[in-house]
Amino acid sequence: MPEWRWRTFPVFFAFAFGVFLGTWAGVSAGIISQGSDGNTLPMNLLFIFSAVLMGLALSRFLTRWIISRQWVKPRQGRKRSKRR
């Protein structure tokens, strides 16, 4: 398995998870307290952004988990040929 980079992935995952939960909780609280004013574009853009971040984080985590279970083998890096 490739080397696990502990300094990068946990921070990204925590950020993505925090943004996703914060978006969900914030929009829910806003709708409950003030209702909808009809302009949902900013809310939808924020949901899409947070969902993409969360999807990237989960795909990285699940890929590492599947490789650790040896259900699939990691791809070997491509060797570049020298053209002359």
VEXGU-226942 format. One record per atom (N, C-alpha, C): residue number from 1; residue in three letters; atom name; x negated, y, z negated. Coordinates in steps of 0.05 Angstrom, whole numbers. Layout:
% residues N
<rec><n>NUM</n><res>ALA</res><atom>CA</atom><c1>X</c1><c2>Y</c2><c3>Z</c3></rec>
...
***
This chain:
% residues 84
<rec><n>1</n><res>MET</res><atom>N</atom><c1>-17</c1><c2>-24</c2><c3>0</c3></rec>
<rec><n>1</n><res>MET</res><atom>CA</atom><c1>0</c1><c2>0</c2><c3>0</c3></rec>
<rec><n>1</n><res>MET</res><atom>C</atom><c1>-18</c1><c2>25</c2><c3>0</c3></rec>
<rec><n>2</n><res>PRO</res><atom>N</atom><c1>-8</c1><c2>46</c2><c3>13</c3></rec>
<rec><n>2</n><res>PRO</res><atom>CA</atom><c1>-24</c1><c2>71</c2><c3>12</c3></rec>
<rec><n>2</n><res>PRO</res><atom>C</atom><c1>-24</c1><c2>82</c2><c3>-16</c3></rec>
<rec><n>3</n><res>GLU</res><atom>N</atom><c1>-44</c1><c2>99</c2><c3>-20</c3></rec>
<rec><n>3</n><res>GLU</res><atom>CA</atom><c1>-47</c1><c2>111</c2><c3>-47</c3></rec>
<rec><n>3</n><res>GLU</res><atom>C</atom><c1>-23</c1><c2>129</c2><c3>-54</c3></rec>
<rec><n>4</n><res>TRP</res><atom>N</atom><c1>-13</c1><c2>127</c2><c3>-78</c3></rec>
<rec><n>4</n><res>TRP</res><atom>CA</atom><c1>9</c1><c2>143</c2><c3>-88</c3></rec>
<rec><n>4</n><res>TRP</res><atom>C</atom><c1>-1</c1><c2>170</c2><c3>-97</c3></rec>
<rec><n>5</n><res>ARG</res><atom>N</atom><c1>10</c1><c2>191</c2><c3>-87</c3></rec>
<rec><n>5</n><res>ARG</res><atom>CA</atom><c1>1</c1><c2>218</c2><c3>-94</c3></rec>
<rec><n>5</n><res>ARG</res><atom>C</atom><c1>20</c1><c2>229</c2><c3>-115</c3></rec>
<rec><n>6</n><res>TRP</res><atom>N</atom><c1>12</c1><c2>225</c2><c3>-140</c3></rec>
<rec><n>6</n><res>TRP</res><atom>CA</atom><c1>29</c1><c2>233</c2><c3>-163</c3></rec>
<rec><n>6</n><res>TRP</res><atom>C</atom><c1>32</c1><c2>263</c2><c3>-166</c3></rec>
<rec><n>7</n><res>ARG</res><atom>N</atom><c1>14</c1><c2>278</c2><c3>-156</c3></rec>
<rec><n>7</n><res>ARG</res><atom>CA</atom><c1>17</c1><c2>307</c2><c3>-160</c3></rec>
<rec><n>7</n><res>ARG</res><atom>C</atom><c1>36</c1><c2>320</c2><c3>-140</c3></rec>
<rec><n>8</n><res>THR</res><atom>N</atom><c1>44</c1><c2>307</c2><c3>-119</c3></rec>
<rec><n>8</n><res>THR</res><atom>CA</atom><c1>61</c1><c2>320</c2><c3>-100</c3></rec>
<rec><n>8</n><res>THR</res><atom>C</atom><c1>90</c1><c2>309</c2><c3>-100</c3></rec>
<rec><n>9</n><res>PHE</res><atom>N</atom><c1>94</c1><c2>283</c2><c3>-100</c3></rec>
<rec><n>9</n><res>PHE</res><atom>CA</atom><c1>121</c1><c2>273</c2><c3>-97</c3></rec>
<rec><n>9</n><res>PHE</res><atom>C</atom><c1>139</c1><c2>278</c2><c3>-122</c3></rec>
<rec><n>10</n><res>PRO</res><atom>N</atom><c1>130</c1><c2>273</c2><c3>-146</c3></rec>
<rec><n>10</n><res>PRO</res><atom>CA</atom><c1>148</c1><c2>278</c2><c3>-169</c3></rec>
<rec><n>10</n><res>PRO</res><atom>C</atom><c1>157</c1><c2>307</c2><c3>-170</c3></rec>
<rec><n>11</n><res>VAL</res><atom>N</atom><c1>140</c1><c2>326</c2><c3>-164</c3></rec>
<rec><n>11</n><res>VAL</res><atom>CA</atom><c1>147</c1><c2>354</c2><c3>-164</c3></rec>
<rec><n>11</n><res>VAL</res><atom>C</atom><c1>168</c1><c2>359</c2><c3>-143</c3></rec>
<rec><n>12</n><res>PHE</res><atom>N</atom><c1>164</c1><c2>349</c2><c3>-119</c3></rec>
<rec><n>12</n><res>PHE</res><atom>CA</atom><c1>183</c1><c2>353</c2><c3>-97</c3></rec>
<rec><n>12</n><res>PHE</res><atom>C</atom><c1>210</c1><c2>340</c2><c3>-104</c3></rec>
<rec><n>13</n><res>PHE</res><atom>N</atom><c1>209</c1><c2>315</c2><c3>-115</c3></rec>
<rec><n>13</n><res>PHE</res><atom>CA</atom><c1>234</c1><c2>302</c2><c3>-121</c3></rec>
<rec><n>13</n><res>PHE</res><atom>C</atom><c1>249</c1><c2>317</c2><c3>-143</c3></rec>
<rec><n>14</n><res>ALA</res><atom>N</atom><c1>235</c1><c2>326</c2><c3>-164</c3></rec>
<rec><n>14</n><res>ALA</res><atom>CA</atom><c1>248</c1><c2>341</c2><c3>-185</c3></rec>
<rec><n>14</n><res>ALA</res><atom>C</atom><c1>260</c1><c2>367</c2><c3>-174</c3></rec>
<rec><n>15</n><res>PHE</res><atom>N</atom><c1>246</c1><c2>380</c2><c3>-156</c3></rec>
<rec><n>15</n><res>PHE</res><atom>CA</atom><c1>257</c1><c2>405</c2><c3>-144</c3></rec>
<rec><n>15</n><res>PHE</res><atom>C</atom><c1>282</c1><c2>399</c2><c3>-127</c3></rec>
<rec><n>16</n><res>ALA</res><atom>N</atom><c1>280</c1><c2>378</c2><c3>-110</c3></rec>
<rec><n>16</n><res>ALA</res><atom>CA</atom><c1>303</c1><c2>372</c2><c3>-93</c3></rec>
<rec><n>16</n><res>ALA</res><atom>C</atom><c1>327</c1><c2>363</c2><c3>-110</c3></rec>
<rec><n>17</n><res>PHE</res><atom>N</atom><c1>323</c1><c2>347</c2><c3>-131</c3></rec>
<rec><n>17</n><res>PHE</res><atom>CA</atom><c1>344</c1><c2>339</c2><c3>-148</c3></rec>
<rec><n>17</n><res>PHE</res><atom>C</atom><c1>356</c1><c2>362</c2><c3>-163</c3></rec>
<rec><n>18</n><res>GLY</res><atom>N</atom><c1>339</c1><c2>380</c2><c3>-173</c3></rec>
<rec><n>18</n><res>GLY</res><atom>CA</atom><c1>348</c1><c2>403</c2><c3>-188</c3></rec>
<rec><n>18</n><res>GLY</res><atom>C</atom><c1>364</c1><c2>422</c2><c3>-170</c3></rec>
<rec><n>19</n><res>VAL</res><atom>N</atom><c1>355</c1><c2>427</c2><c3>-145</c3></rec>
<rec><n>19</n><res>VAL</res><atom>CA</atom><c1>370</c1><c2>444</c2><c3>-127</c3></rec>
<rec><n>19</n><res>VAL</res><atom>C</atom><c1>397</c1><c2>432</c2><c3>-120</c3></rec>
<rec><n>20</n><res>PHE</res><atom>N</atom><c1>398</c1><c2>405</c2><c3>-116</c3></rec>
<rec><n>20</n><res>PHE</res><atom>CA</atom><c1>423</c1><c2>392</c2><c3>-109</c3></rec>
<rec><n>20</n><res>PHE</res><atom>C</atom><c1>443</c1><c2>394</c2><c3>-132</c3></rec>
<rec><n>21</n><res>LEU</res><atom>N</atom><c1>434</c1><c2>387</c2><c3>-156</c3></rec>
<rec><n>21</n><res>LEU</res><atom>CA</atom><c1>452</c1><c2>389</c2><c3>-180</c3></rec>
<rec><n>21</n><res>LEU</res><atom>C</atom><c1>460</c1><c2>417</c2><c3>-186</c3></rec>
<rec><n>22</n><res>GLY</res><atom>N</atom><c1>441</c1><c2>436</c2><c3>-183</c3></rec>
<rec><n>22</n><res>GLY</res><atom>CA</atom><c1>447</c1><c2>464</c2><c3>-188</c3></rec>
<rec><n>22</n><res>GLY</res><atom>C</atom><c1>467</c1><c2>475</c2><c3>-168</c3></rec>
<rec><n>23</n><res>THR</res><atom>N</atom><c1>464</c1><c2>467</c2><c3>-143</c3></rec>
<rec><n>23</n><res>THR</res><atom>CA</atom><c1>483</c1><c2>476</c2><c3>-123</c3></rec>
<rec><n>23</n><res>THR</res><atom>C</atom><c1>511</c1><c2>465</c2><c3>-128</c3></rec>
<rec><n>24</n><res>TRP</res><atom>N</atom><c1>512</c1><c2>439</c2><c3>-134</c3></rec>
<rec><n>24</n><res>TRP</res><atom>CA</atom><c1>538</c1><c2>427</c2><c3>-140</c3></rec>
<rec><n>24</n><res>TRP</res><atom>C</atom><c1>551</c1><c2>439</c2><c3>-164</c3></rec>
<rec><n>25</n><res>ALA</res><atom>N</atom><c1>536</c1><c2>442</c2><c3>-186</c3></rec>
<rec><n>25</n><res>ALA</res><atom>CA</atom><c1>548</c1><c2>453</c2><c3>-210</c3></rec>
<rec><n>25</n><res>ALA</res><atom>C</atom><c1>555</c1><c2>483</c2><c3>-207</c3></rec>
<rec><n>26</n><res>GLY</res><atom>N</atom><c1>538</c1><c2>498</c2><c3>-193</c3></rec>
<rec><n>26</n><res>GLY</res><atom>CA</atom><c1>544</c1><c2>526</c2><c3>-190</c3></rec>
<rec><n>26</n><res>GLY</res><atom>C</atom><c1>568</c1><c2>532</c2><c3>-172</c3></rec>
<rec><n>27</n><res>VAL</res><atom>N</atom><c1>570</c1><c2>517</c2><c3>-150</c3></rec>
<rec><n>27</n><res>VAL</res><atom>CA</atom><c1>593</c1><c2>521</c2><c3>-133</c3></rec>
<rec><n>27</n><res>VAL</res><atom>C</atom><c1>618</c1><c2>512</c2><c3>-146</c3></rec>
<rec><n>28</n><res>SER</res><atom>N</atom><c1>617</c1><c2>489</c2><c3>-160</c3></rec>
<rec><n>28</n><res>SER</res><atom>CA</atom><c1>640</c1><c2>479</c2><c3>-175</c3></rec>
<rec><n>28</n><res>SER</res><atom>C</atom><c1>650</c1><c2>500</c2><c3>-195</c3></rec>
<rec><n>29</n><res>ALA</res><atom>N</atom><c1>631</c1><c2>511</c2><c3>-211</c3></rec>
<rec><n>29</n><res>ALA</res><atom>CA</atom><c1>638</c1><c2>530</c2><c3>-231</c3></rec>
<rec><n>29</n><res>ALA</res><atom>C</atom><c1>650</c1><c2>555</c2><c3>-218</c3></rec>
<rec><n>30</n><res>GLY</res><atom>N</atom><c1>639</c1><c2>564</c2><c3>-196</c3></rec>
<rec><n>30</n><res>GLY</res><atom>CA</atom><c1>649</c1><c2>588</c2><c3>-182</c3></rec>
<rec><n>30</n><res>GLY</res><atom>C</atom><c1>677</c1><c2>584</c2><c3>-172</c3></rec>
<rec><n>31</n><res>ILE</res><atom>N</atom><c1>682</c1><c2>561</c2><c3>-161</c3></rec>
<rec><n>31</n><res>ILE</res><atom>CA</atom><c1>709</c1><c2>555</c2><c3>-150</c3></rec>
<rec><n>31</n><res>ILE</res><atom>C</atom><c1>729</c1><c2>553</c2><c3>-173</c3></rec>
<rec><n>32</n><res>ILE</res><atom>N</atom><c1>721</c1><c2>541</c2><c3>-195</c3></rec>
<rec><n>32</n><res>ILE</res><atom>CA</atom><c1>740</c1><c2>538</c2><c3>-218</c3></rec>
<rec><n>32</n><res>ILE</res><atom>C</atom><c1>746</c1><c2>565</c2><c3>-230</c3></rec>
<rec><n>33</n><res>SER</res><atom>N</atom><c1>726</c1><c2>582</c2><c3>-233</c3></rec>
<rec><n>33</n><res>SER</res><atom>CA</atom><c1>730</c1><c2>607</c2><c3>-248</c3></rec>
<rec><n>33</n><res>SER</res><atom>C</atom><c1>742</c1><c2>629</c2><c3>-230</c3></rec>
<rec><n>34</n><res>GLN</res><atom>N</atom><c1>735</c1><c2>630</c2><c3>-204</c3></rec>
<rec><n>34</n><res>GLN</res><atom>CA</atom><c1>744</c1><c2>652</c2><c3>-188</c3></rec>
<rec><n>34</n><res>GLN</res><atom>C</atom><c1>761</c1><c2>644</c2><c3>-164</c3></rec>
<rec><n>35</n><res>GLY</res><atom>N</atom><c1>762</c1><c2>619</c2><c3>-158</c3></rec>
<rec><n>35</n><res>GLY</res><atom>CA</atom><c1>777</c1><c2>610</c2><c3>-135</c3></rec>
<rec><n>35</n><res>GLY</res><atom>C</atom><c1>761</c1><c2>615</c2><c3>-109</c3></rec>
<rec><n>36</n><res>SER</res><atom>N</atom><c1>773</c1><c2>608</c2><c3>-87</c3></rec>
<rec><n>36</n><res>SER</res><atom>CA</atom><c1>759</c1><c2>612</c2><c3>-61</c3></rec>
<rec><n>36</n><res>SER</res><atom>C</atom><c1>769</c1><c2>637</c2><c3>-48</c3></rec>
<rec><n>37</n><res>ASP</res><atom>N</atom><c1>749</c1><c2>653</c2><c3>-38</c3></rec>
<rec><n>37</n><res>ASP</res><atom>CA</atom><c1>756</c1><c2>678</c2><c3>-24</c3></rec>
<rec><n>37</n><res>ASP</res><atom>C</atom><c1>758</c1><c2>674</c2><c3>6</c3></rec>
<rec><n>38</n><res>GLY</res><atom>N</atom><c1>754</c1><c2>650</c2><c3>16</c3></rec>
<rec><n>38</n><res>GLY</res><atom>CA</atom><c1>756</c1><c2>645</c2><c3>45</c3></rec>
<rec><n>38</n><res>GLY</res><atom>C</atom><c1>730</c1><c2>645</c2><c3>59</c3></rec>
<rec><n>39</n><res>ASN</res><atom>N</atom><c1>709</c1><c2>657</c2><c3>48</c3></rec>
<rec><n>39</n><res>ASN</res><atom>CA</atom><c1>683</c1><c2>657</c2><c3>61</c3></rec>
<rec><n>39</n><res>ASN</res><atom>C</atom><c1>666</c1><c2>634</c2><c3>49</c3></rec>
<rec><n>40</n><res>THR</res><atom>N</atom><c1>666</c1><c2>612</c2><c3>63</c3></rec>
<rec><n>40</n><res>THR</res><atom>CA</atom><c1>651</c1><c2>588</c2><c3>52</c3></rec>
<rec><n>40</n><res>THR</res><atom>C</atom><c1>625</c1><c2>583</c2><c3>67</c3></rec>
<rec><n>41</n><res>LEU</res><atom>N</atom><c1>617</c1><c2>601</c2><c3>85</c3></rec>
<rec><n>41</n><res>LEU</res><atom>CA</atom><c1>592</c1><c2>596</c2><c3>100</c3></rec>
<rec><n>41</n><res>LEU</res><atom>C</atom><c1>568</c1><c2>595</c2><c3>82</c3></rec>
<rec><n>42</n><res>PRO</res><atom>N</atom><c1>563</c1><c2>614</c2><c3>64</c3></rec>
<rec><n>42</n><res>PRO</res><atom>CA</atom><c1>539</c1><c2>612</c2><c3>47</c3></rec>
<rec><n>42</n><res>PRO</res><atom>C</atom><c1>539</c1><c2>586</c2><c3>30</c3></rec>
<rec><n>43</n><res>MET</res><atom>N</atom><c1>562</c1><c2>579</c2><c3>20</c3></rec>
<rec><n>43</n><res>MET</res><atom>CA</atom><c1>564</c1><c2>555</c2><c3>4</c3></rec>
<rec><n>43</n><res>MET</res><atom>C</atom><c1>557</c1><c2>530</c2><c3>21</c3></rec>
<rec><n>44</n><res>ASN</res><atom>N</atom><c1>568</c1><c2>529</c2><c3>45</c3></rec>
<rec><n>44</n><res>ASN</res><atom>CA</atom><c1>563</c1><c2>506</c2><c3>62</c3></rec>
<rec><n>44</n><res>ASN</res><atom>C</atom><c1>533</c1><c2>505</c2><c3>70</c3></rec>
<rec><n>45</n><res>LEU</res><atom>N</atom><c1>521</c1><c2>528</c2><c3>76</c3></rec>
<rec><n>45</n><res>LEU</res><atom>CA</atom><c1>492</c1><c2>528</c2><c3>83</c3></rec>
<rec><n>45</n><res>LEU</res><atom>C</atom><c1>475</c1><c2>518</c2><c3>59</c3></rec>
<rec><n>46</n><res>LEU</res><atom>N</atom><c1>482</c1><c2>527</c2><c3>36</c3></rec>
<rec><n>46</n><res>LEU</res><atom>CA</atom><c1>467</c1><c2>519</c2><c3>12</c3></rec>
<rec><n>46</n><res>LEU</res><atom>C</atom><c1>471</c1><c2>489</c2><c3>7</c3></rec>
<rec><n>47</n><res>PHE</res><atom>N</atom><c1>495</c1><c2>478</c2><c3>11</c3></rec>
<rec><n>47</n><res>PHE</res><atom>CA</atom><c1>499</c1><c2>450</c2><c3>8</c3></rec>
<rec><n>47</n><res>PHE</res><atom>C</atom><c1>483</c1><c2>434</c2><c3>28</c3></rec>
<rec><n>48</n><res>ILE</res><atom>N</atom><c1>483</c1><c2>443</c2><c3>53</c3></rec>
<rec><n>48</n><res>ILE</res><atom>CA</atom><c1>468</c1><c2>429</c2><c3>74</c3></rec>
<rec><n>48</n><res>ILE</res><atom>C</atom><c1>438</c1><c2>429</c2><c3>68</c3></rec>
<rec><n>49</n><res>PHE</res><atom>N</atom><c1>428</c1><c2>452</c2><c3>60</c3></rec>
<rec><n>49</n><res>PHE</res><atom>CA</atom><c1>399</c1><c2>454</c2><c3>53</c3></rec>
<rec><n>49</n><res>PHE</res><atom>C</atom><c1>392</c1><c2>436</c2><c3>30</c3></rec>
<rec><n>50</n><res>SER</res><atom>N</atom><c1>408</c1><c2>436</c2><c3>9</c3></rec>
<rec><n>50</n><res>SER</res><atom>CA</atom><c1>402</c1><c2>419</c2><c3>-14</c3></rec>
<rec><n>50</n><res>SER</res><atom>C</atom><c1>405</c1><c2>389</c2><c3>-7</c3></rec>
<rec><n>51</n><res>ALA</res><atom>N</atom><c1>425</c1><c2>382</c2><c3>10</c3></rec>
<rec><n>51</n><res>ALA</res><atom>CA</atom><c1>428</c1><c2>354</c2><c3>18</c3></rec>
<rec><n>51</n><res>ALA</res><atom>C</atom><c1>405</c1><c2>344</c2><c3>35</c3></rec>
<rec><n>52</n><res>VAL</res><atom>N</atom><c1>394</c1><c2>362</c2><c3>52</c3></rec>
<rec><n>52</n><res>VAL</res><atom>CA</atom><c1>371</c1><c2>354</c2><c3>68</c3></rec>
<rec><n>52</n><res>VAL</res><atom>C</atom><c1>347</c1><c2>349</c2><c3>50</c3></rec>
<rec><n>53</n><res>LEU</res><atom>N</atom><c1>342</c1><c2>367</c2><c3>31</c3></rec>
<rec><n>53</n><res>LEU</res><atom>CA</atom><c1>320</c1><c2>363</c2><c3>12</c3></rec>
<rec><n>53</n><res>LEU</res><atom>C</atom><c1>323</c1><c2>337</c2><c3>-4</c3></rec>
<rec><n>54</n><res>MET</res><atom>N</atom><c1>347</c1><c2>332</c2><c3>-13</c3></rec>
<rec><n>54</n><res>MET</res><atom>CA</atom><c1>352</c1><c2>308</c2><c3>-29</c3></rec>
<rec><n>54</n><res>MET</res><atom>C</atom><c1>349</c1><c2>283</c2><c3>-11</c3></rec>
<rec><n>55</n><res>GLY</res><atom>N</atom><c1>358</c1><c2>284</c2><c3>13</c3></rec>
<rec><n>55</n><res>GLY</res><atom>CA</atom><c1>355</c1><c2>262</c2><c3>32</c3></rec>
<rec><n>55</n><res>GLY</res><atom>C</atom><c1>326</c1><c2>256</c2><c3>37</c3></rec>
<rec><n>56</n><res>LEU</res><atom>N</atom><c1>309</c1><c2>276</c2><c3>41</c3></rec>
<rec><n>56</n><res>LEU</res><atom>CA</atom><c1>281</c1><c2>272</c2><c3>46</c3></rec>
<rec><n>56</n><res>LEU</res><atom>C</atom><c1>267</c1><c2>259</c2><c3>21</c3></rec>
<rec><n>57</n><res>ALA</res><atom>N</atom><c1>275</c1><c2>269</c2><c3>-2</c3></rec>
<rec><n>57</n><res>ALA</res><atom>CA</atom><c1>263</c1><c2>258</c2><c3>-27</c3></rec>
<rec><n>57</n><res>ALA</res><atom>C</atom><c1>271</c1><c2>229</c2><c3>-31</c3></rec>
<rec><n>58</n><res>LEU</res><atom>N</atom><c1>297</c1><c2>223</c2><c3>-27</c3></rec>
<rec><n>58</n><res>LEU</res><atom>CA</atom><c1>306</c1><c2>196</c2><c3>-30</c3></rec>
<rec><n>58</n><res>LEU</res><atom>C</atom><c1>294</c1><c2>177</c2><c3>-9</c3></rec>
<rec><n>59</n><res>SER</res><atom>N</atom><c1>291</c1><c2>186</c2><c3>15</c3></rec>
<rec><n>59</n><res>SER</res><atom>CA</atom><c1>280</c1><c2>169</c2><c3>36</c3></rec>
<rec><n>59</n><res>SER</res><atom>C</atom><c1>251</c1><c2>162</c2><c3>30</c3></rec>
<rec><n>60</n><res>ARG</res><atom>N</atom><c1>236</c1><c2>181</c2><c3>19</c3></rec>
<rec><n>60</n><res>ARG</res><atom>CA</atom><c1>208</c1><c2>176</c2><c3>12</c3></rec>
<rec><n>60</n><res>ARG</res><atom>C</atom><c1>207</c1><c2>156</c2><c3>-12</c3></rec>
<rec><n>61</n><res>PHE</res><atom>N</atom><c1>224</c1><c2>160</c2><c3>-31</c3></rec>
<rec><n>61</n><res>PHE</res><atom>CA</atom><c1>224</c1><c2>142</c2><c3>-55</c3></rec>
<rec><n>61</n><res>PHE</res><atom>C</atom><c1>232</c1><c2>114</c2><c3>-47</c3></rec>
<rec><n>62</n><res>LEU</res><atom>N</atom><c1>253</c1><c2>111</c2><c3>-31</c3></rec>
<rec><n>62</n><res>LEU</res><atom>CA</atom><c1>263</c1><c2>85</c2><c3>-23</c3></rec>
<rec><n>62</n><res>LEU</res><atom>C</atom><c1>243</c1><c2>70</c2><c3>-5</c3></rec>
<rec><n>63</n><res>THR</res><atom>N</atom><c1>229</c1><c2>85</c2><c3>13</c3></rec>
<rec><n>63</n><res>THR</res><atom>CA</atom><c1>209</c1><c2>73</c2><c3>30</c3></rec>
<rec><n>63</n><res>THR</res><atom>C</atom><c1>187</c1><c2>61</c2><c3>13</c3></rec>
<rec><n>64</n><res>ARG</res><atom>N</atom><c1>177</c1><c2>76</c2><c3>-7</c3></rec>
<rec><n>64</n><res>ARG</res><atom>CA</atom><c1>156</c1><c2>66</c2><c3>-24</c3></rec>
<rec><n>64</n><res>ARG</res><atom>C</atom><c1>166</c1><c2>41</c2><c3>-40</c3></rec>
<rec><n>65</n><res>TRP</res><atom>N</atom><c1>191</c1><c2>42</c2><c3>-49</c3></rec>
<rec><n>65</n><res>TRP</res><atom>CA</atom><c1>202</c1><c2>19</c2><c3>-64</c3></rec>
<rec><n>65</n><res>TRP</res><atom>C</atom><c1>204</c1><c2>-6</c2><c3>-46</c3></rec>
<rec><n>66</n><res>ILE</res><atom>N</atom><c1>213</c1><c2>-3</c2><c3>-22</c3></rec>
<rec><n>66</n><res>ILE</res><atom>CA</atom><c1>216</c1><c2>-25</c2><c3>-3</c3></rec>
<rec><n>66</n><res>ILE</res><atom>C</atom><c1>188</c1><c2>-37</c2><c3>3</c3></rec>
<rec><n>67</n><res>ILE</res><atom>N</atom><c1>168</c1><c2>-20</c2><c3>7</c3></rec>
<rec><n>67</n><res>ILE</res><atom>CA</atom><c1>141</c1><c2>-29</c2><c3>12</c3></rec>
<rec><n>67</n><res>ILE</res><atom>C</atom><c1>130</c1><c2>-44</c2><c3>-12</c3></rec>
<rec><n>68</n><res>SER</res><atom>N</atom><c1>136</c1><c2>-33</c2><c3>-36</c3></rec>
<rec><n>68</n><res>SER</res><atom>CA</atom><c1>125</c1><c2>-46</c2><c3>-61</c3></rec>
<rec><n>68</n><res>SER</res><atom>C</atom><c1>138</c1><c2>-74</c2><c3>-65</c3></rec>
<rec><n>69</n><res>ARG</res><atom>N</atom><c1>162</c1><c2>-78</c2><c3>-55</c3></rec>
<rec><n>69</n><res>ARG</res><atom>CA</atom><c1>175</c1><c2>-104</c2><c3>-57</c3></rec>
<rec><n>69</n><res>ARG</res><atom>C</atom><c1>166</c1><c2>-123</c2><c3>-34</c3></rec>
<rec><n>70</n><res>GLN</res><atom>N</atom><c1>150</c1><c2>-113</c2><c3>-16</c3></rec>
<rec><n>70</n><res>GLN</res><atom>CA</atom><c1>139</c1><c2>-127</c2><c3>7</c3></rec>
<rec><n>70</n><res>GLN</res><atom>C</atom><c1>161</c1><c2>-138</c2><c3>25</c3></rec>
<rec><n>71</n><res>TRP</res><atom>N</atom><c1>182</c1><c2>-123</c2><c3>28</c3></rec>
<rec><n>71</n><res>TRP</res><atom>CA</atom><c1>203</c1><c2>-130</c2><c3>47</c3></rec>
<rec><n>71</n><res>TRP</res><atom>C</atom><c1>195</c1><c2>-122</c2><c3>75</c3></rec>
<rec><n>72</n><res>VAL</res><atom>N</atom><c1>179</c1><c2>-101</c2><c3>77</c3></rec>
<rec><n>72</n><res>VAL</res><atom>CA</atom><c1>167</c1><c2>-93</c2><c3>102</c3></rec>
<rec><n>72</n><res>VAL</res><atom>C</atom><c1>138</c1><c2>-86</c2><c3>96</c3></rec>
<rec><n>73</n><res>LYS</res><atom>N</atom><c1>122</c1><c2>-87</c2><c3>117</c3></rec>
<rec><n>73</n><res>LYS</res><atom>CA</atom><c1>94</c1><c2>-80</c2><c3>113</c3></rec>
<rec><n>73</n><res>LYS</res><atom>C</atom><c1>89</c1><c2>-52</c2><c3>125</c3></rec>
<rec><n>74</n><res>PRO</res><atom>N</atom><c1>71</c1><c2>-37</c2><c3>112</c3></rec>
<rec><n>74</n><res>PRO</res><atom>CA</atom><c1>66</c1><c2>-10</c2><c3>122</c3></rec>
<rec><n>74</n><res>PRO</res><atom>C</atom><c1>52</c1><c2>-12</c2><c3>149</c3></rec>
<rec><n>75</n><res>ARG</res><atom>N</atom><c1>58</c1><c2>8</c2><c3>166</c3></rec>
<rec><n>75</n><res>ARG</res><atom>CA</atom><c1>45</c1><c2>9</c2><c3>192</c3></rec>
<rec><n>75</n><res>ARG</res><atom>C</atom><c1>16</c1><c2>17</c2><c3>189</c3></rec>
<rec><n>76</n><res>GLN</res><atom>N</atom><c1>0</c1><c2>6</c2><c3>206</c3></rec>
<rec><n>76</n><res>GLN</res><atom>CA</atom><c1>-28</c1><c2>14</c2><c3>207</c3></rec>
<rec><n>76</n><res>GLN</res><atom>C</atom><c1>-31</c1><c2>40</c2><c3>223</c3></rec>
<rec><n>77</n><res>GLY</res><atom>N</atom><c1>-50</c1><c2>56</c2><c3>215</c3></rec>
<rec><n>77</n><res>GLY</res><atom>CA</atom><c1>-54</c1><c2>81</c2><c3>229</c3></rec>
<rec><n>77</n><res>GLY</res><atom>C</atom><c1>-63</c1><c2>76</c2><c3>258</c3></rec>
<rec><n>78</n><res>ARG</res><atom>N</atom><c1>-55</c1><c2>93</c2><c3>275</c3></rec>
<rec><n>78</n><res>ARG</res><atom>CA</atom><c1>-63</c1><c2>91</c2><c3>303</c3></rec>
<rec><n>78</n><res>ARG</res><atom>C</atom><c1>-92</c1><c2>99</c2><c3>307</c3></rec>
<rec><n>79</n><res>LYS</res><atom>N</atom><c1>-106</c1><c2>83</c2><c3>322</c3></rec>
<rec><n>79</n><res>LYS</res><atom>CA</atom><c1>-134</c1><c2>90</c2><c3>328</c3></rec>
<rec><n>79</n><res>LYS</res><atom>C</atom><c1>-134</c1><c2>106</c2><c3>354</c3></rec>
<rec><n>80</n><res>ARG</res><atom>N</atom><c1>-148</c1><c2>128</c2><c3>353</c3></rec>
<rec><n>80</n><res>ARG</res><atom>CA</atom><c1>-150</c1><c2>145</c2><c3>376</c3></rec>
<rec><n>80</n><res>ARG</res><atom>C</atom><c1>-173</c1><c2>136</c2><c3>393</c3></rec>
<rec><n>81</n><res>SER</res><atom>N</atom><c1>-168</c1><c2>134</c2><c3>419</c3></rec>
<rec><n>81</n><res>SER</res><atom>CA</atom><c1>-189</c1><c2>127</c2><c3>438</c3></rec>
<rec><n>81</n><res>SER</res><atom>C</atom><c1>-202</c1><c2>152</c2><c3>448</c3></rec>
<rec><n>82</n><res>LYS</res><atom>N</atom><c1>-228</c1><c2>150</c2><c3>452</c3></rec>
<rec><n>82</n><res>LYS</res><atom>CA</atom><c1>-243</c1><c2>173</c2><c3>463</c3></rec>
<rec><n>82</n><res>LYS</res><atom>C</atom><c1>-241</c1><c2>174</c2><c3>493</c3></rec>
<rec><n>83</n><res>ARG</res><atom>N</atom><c1>-232</c1><c2>195</c2><c3>504</c3></rec>
<rec><n>83</n><res>ARG</res><atom>CA</atom><c1>-231</c1><c2>198</c2><c3>533</c3></rec>
<rec><n>83</n><res>ARG</res><atom>C</atom><c1>-255</c1><c2>214</c2><c3>542</c3></rec>
<rec><n>84</n><res>ARG</res><atom>N</atom><c1>-267</c1><c2>205</c2><c3>563</c3></rec>
<rec><n>84</n><res>ARG</res><atom>CA</atom><c1>-291</c1><c2>219</c2><c3>573</c3></rec>
<rec><n>84</n><res>ARG</res><atom>C</atom><c1>-286</c1><c2>228</c2><c3>601</c3></rec>
***
